[in-house]
Amino acid sequence: MKSLAYAGDTLHTGDEIASAVLDYAAALAGARRADTVVIPVRRGSGTLGSAALLLGPASQIVAADTSEGGPEIEDVAVVDDLRKRARALDSPTTAVFDGEPPVIVDPDEFDL
């Protein structure tokens, strides 16, 4: 388990989830963008819940090992989504042109 110190609060979540949050936060900071993510957390009462985090260039998040919080929280879908979002920021989008060249029209050929 990891505890995430975020916005004056401490959130308990799984190791992989915390790692993915930090990686995505770093990618967002590098791209000078922000996004909101929702992750599963364990509340102080031991029950599971969720937390919404606003991540961006000014985010200050600290992850630390903790023995508090109960069993490891695992959510493959959340981790995969965060990693996918981080990769999308690191990878430029490319387009492949696979056909006839575009027709270039001279606007002077038309009576307007």
Secondary structure as the mmCIF struct_conf table of DSSP 4:
data_model
#
loop_
_struct_conf.conf_type_id
_struct_conf.id
_struct_conf.beg_label_comp_id
_struct_conf.beg_label_asym_id
_struct_conf.beg_label_seq_id
_struct_conf.end_label_comp_id
_struct_conf.end_label_asym_id
_struct_conf.end_label_seq_id
STRN STRN1 LYS A 2 TYR A 6
TURN_TY1_P TURN_TY1_P1 ALA A 7 GLY A 8
STRN STRN2 ASP A 9 THR A 13
HELX_RH_AL_P HELX_RH_AL_P1 ASP A 15 ALA A 31
TURN_TY1_P TURN_TY1_P2 ARG A 32 ARG A 32
STRN STRN3 ASP A 35 ARG A 42
TURN_TY1_P TURN_TY1_P3 GLY A 44 SER A 45
BEND BEND1 GLY A 46 GLY A 46
STRN STRN4 LEU A 48 LEU A 55
BEND BEND2 GLY A 56 GLY A 56
TURN_TY1_P TURN_TY1_P4 PRO A 57 ALA A 58
STRN STRN5 ILE A 61 ASP A 65
BEND BEND3 SER A 67 SER A 67
BEND BEND4 GLY A 69 PRO A 71
HELX_LH_PP_P HELX_LH_PP_P1 GLU A 72 ILE A 73
HELX_RH_AL_P HELX_RH_AL_P2 VAL A 76 ASP A 90
BEND BEND5 SER A 91 SER A 91
BEND BEND6 GLY A 99 GLU A 100
HELX_LH_PP_P HELX_LH_PP_P2 PRO A 101 ILE A 104
HELX_RH_3T_P HELX_RH_3T_P1 PRO A 107 GLU A 109
BEND BEND7 PHE A 110 PHE A 110
#
